[in-house]
Amino acid sequence: MKLKEEELIQKLMNESEEFRKAKQTHSELARQLEEMENRLHLTPQDEIEIKILKKKKLAYKDQMEKILMQYR
């Protein structure tokens, strides 16, 4: 089952501009989030930024899931 999911994701990465952009943005947000969370000291503004990044990342994950559901 897992392999089919990976194959579908790869197919969509090649064929769906919308899915590819969502996945790339999700990955970039994950990278930014990891970078911020690895800081030794977080300011209150950093804490807010982390929450915003998490919400954006979740929105892109939901978008990818919606697209995946159309192809399952």
N, C-alpha and C positions, 0 to 999 in steps of 0.2 A: 504494500500500500504506500509506504513512504517513497519508494522509488518512483511510482507513478506521479506522486505529488511533485517530486523534484523534476521529473520530465516535463510536467505541465508548466512549472515555473520557468524552466529553460525555454520551452516553446513560446511562452508569453513574452519572455525577455527578448526573443528574436522577432516576434510578430506584432506585439502590441506596444505602441509608443506610450500610451497611457500607463500601462503596467510598468514598463521600463523606467519611465520618469518617476513614478511613485516609489519603486524599489530603490532607485538611486538616491532620491531625496530621503527616504527612510534610513538608508545606510549612512548618509551624511549626517543626519540628525543624531543617529546612534553614536557616531564618532564624536560629534560635538558634545554630546551628553557625557560620554565616557571621559572626555578630556576635562570637562568642568567638574565632574564628580571626583576626579583624581587630585584635585587641588587640595592643598593642605588646609587652607582657610577659605571659607566661603562667606562672602558678604551677604547681607539681606537681599541685595539686588541679584547676586548670583543664585540664591535660593529661588527667587521668582523666575529667573531665566531658566533654571532647571525644570521648574514646573511647566513653563510654557513649552520648552523643548519636548518634554514627555507627552504633553497633549498633542502637539503637532505630529510627533512620531506615531502616536496611537492612531491619529486620523489617517495617516498614510498607510498604516497597517490595515485599517478597516477598508480603505479604498482598494488595496491589493486583494484582500479577502473577498470583497464584492466581485471583483473581476474574476478571481479564481472560481467562485461559485457559478458564474455564467458558463464556464467551460467544463465543469464537472459533470 
